[in-house]
Amino acid sequence: MKGPIIEMQAMHFGYPQSEAVFEGINFAVFEGDFLALIGPNGGGKTTLLKLMLGLLTPSKGQITVFNNTLSSANPKLGYVPQFASHIQDFPLTVWQFVSQGRLNSGRHNFWLTRTDKKQIQHALKATNTEHFAKRSLTQLSGGQKQRVLIARALASEPQVLLLDEPTAHLDTSSSLKIFDLLTELNQHTTLVLVSHDMELVNRYANKVVNVNHGLSWQPSKNMNNLEANHQ
Ligand SMILES: Nc1ncnc2c1ncn2[C@@H]1O[C@H](COP(=O)(O)OP(=O)(O)OP(=O)(O)O)[C@@H](O)[C@H]1O
């Protein structure tokens, strides 16, 4: 069995001037997981992702990532934000957008090295977006944009990919393609994703957690994957 890579211990969090979203949460993500966060609107799924990423700080308790107390912009964590509509107006090509994934914090220059370019190419290939690398982002469909967002996160060579509703607004066929892609990526990358699509979650995820101002594990119909991943 592989070890925990993200851990929360007695974690509390609330937004200013609001009631607590989480109180006393104990939770762990293990290497190799394909973990889905489900639950009602406002239950705290996005908040939980942001806490894991270090974008929000717990008011009590602690969160560790790879055994270190969380600091913002951990390069081992890749983030795919909610729906790709916000990249609609970027005057960038796909290649330029994906290359932003190489500009990790703490870097002192913006020149791309040979290694950077190789990794960008690898991310484009892994997401099957290399054939439209020279196209403008504005010319892509919703499903293509979602793949490009995943490519940008992959370009940073994350060990864990956190995705916020990667198939929101996509049709069934595009959603299936995204989940097939995620299954491939899960061979080497731990996945945590927010989803409202229970059919896809039950089919692909190996762990399911209901987030509703607390966390409760749901039985997963895909336990075989879990055992395979943890061997
Ligand atoms: N920036 C913020 N300031 C204050 N309250 C917030 C903020 N962001 C979220 N909240 C509140 O925190 C709670 C959890 O919100 P969150 O966005 O994490 O839920 P969610 O499960 O991701 O919802 P959805 O399924 O609708 O995306 C909600 O009550 C929400 O109103």
The ligand as an ORCA input file, in Angstrom:
! r2SCAN-3c Opt
* xyz 0 1
  N     -14.799     33.674     -1.228
  C     -15.786     33.312     -0.402
  N     -16.179     34.115      0.619
  C     -17.164     33.751      1.478
  N     -17.816     32.575      1.398
  C     -17.476     31.732      0.402
  C     -16.437     32.046     -0.552
  N     -16.318     31.002     -1.426
  C     -17.221     30.090     -1.030
  N     -17.917     30.517      0.057
  C     -18.956     29.778      0.784
  O     -18.371     28.574      1.286
  C     -19.267     27.479      1.145
  C     -18.602     26.388      0.291
  O     -18.439     26.880     -1.038
  P     -17.719     26.044     -2.190
  O     -17.589     26.928     -3.371
  O     -16.507     25.421     -1.632
  O     -18.802     24.902     -2.444
  P     -18.876     23.830     -3.624
  O     -19.221     22.512     -2.970
  O     -17.630     23.862     -4.428
  O     -20.105     24.372     -4.450
  P     -20.518     24.178     -6.020
  O     -20.911     22.743     -6.187
  O     -21.697     25.097     -6.141
  O     -19.350     24.618     -6.869
  C     -20.546     28.042      0.548
  O     -21.448     28.310      1.596
  C     -20.090     29.338     -0.122
  O     -21.124     30.310     -0.128
*
